[in-house]
């Protein structure tokens, strides 16, 4: 906004009031990973960062200054990263920094709310009152998603329980266990390494509806067999018998190219999830498009409340950005922050607010925020699944070359951003 010549007052409550996760008063303090995801060419995170660079992202400029060796990931020195951003923000003559807590949504002026997943209580209550009490969420319960092409269908089988489905089709992919496989899986699951608790979760217990799978397992040897892994109503075609236990995979999208592990939200480290979940029969070589998560969060129901320019539908002077809008991850938060700033600047100048092209990663993030199913809205990372897929004819052309398919999606995104007017 300042780059567009708009005077800005930036409110930051730290260090006057901190959170359970933050340790400094620097802007953009990284409290979990210090990685800004893959820099591997033609990956979805790479594409998003390339678009941000073309738009002149301050935070990616700072990341280049703070970069440390991290393989194919953009990894930064946390202190240098936060320090560089803080220095540049505080030096900008059009930005006035006020170190104080905002306890309610301002009733006047153009407002960008980017208060993150640890939004303070009073502000969260104000946002809830403004958007509707049933539109503010406080927990994530996200199951892992696997690439359909990496499921071994010589072991897994398609079926619905008791042969019942809405349209008579086999709606689920089922991964069957015998007793020794189940016992080994249960042992690994209950001993899996959990994500370190950066936040004490306010000592709030898990909701029963979104218990981590490993917590269910710890309640007894058969709790999973009578819960999310119940085998009732299913017959393994290889044996003609009901399995000892079953993991069901539910189709994630209309293209049926990804499936989520039903009921497998968890609180384990990502490497542990890969190791343990590859013990599931049929998933020995599974490629995970997303790992499971469960943690405290604060985010609004974007599809109900926001348009694709990140404006509040019932009050267009208010914009939302970052994790509170329904994205997951540092780079995704950077992206929506940059866009909200650009949209707010255009609004201040009474200019037309132009949505980013759907073919871009940026446009696809906004499309997800505003257009996902509001009944099951969950924060999303950038993945190729959010971007428009190739036509059936094009998919056939690249049938056996996933890298070529991804490269084509990235090429289209770059062209679309150029057509939008970005150099």
ABEGO torsion letter per residue (X at the ends): XAAAGBBBBBBBAOAABBBAABABABBGBBABBABAEBABBGBAAAAAAAAAAAAGBAAAAAAAAABBBAEABBBBBAAAAAAAAAAAAAABAABBBBBBBBABBBABEBBBBBAEAABBAAAAAAAAAAAEAAABBABBBBBBBBBAAABBAAABBBBBBGGBBAAGBBABBBBBBBAAAAAAAAAAAAABBBBBBABAGGGBBBBAAABBAAAAAAAEAAAAAABAABABGBBBAAAGBBBABBBBBBBABAAGABBBBBGABBABBAAAAAAAAAABBGAAABBBABBBBBBBBBBBBAAAABBAAGBBAABAABBBBEAAAGBBEAAAAAAAAAAAAAAAAAAAAGBBBBBBBAABAAAAAAAAAAABBAAABBBBBBBAAABBBBBAAAAAAAAABAAAAAAAAAAAAAAAAAAAGBX
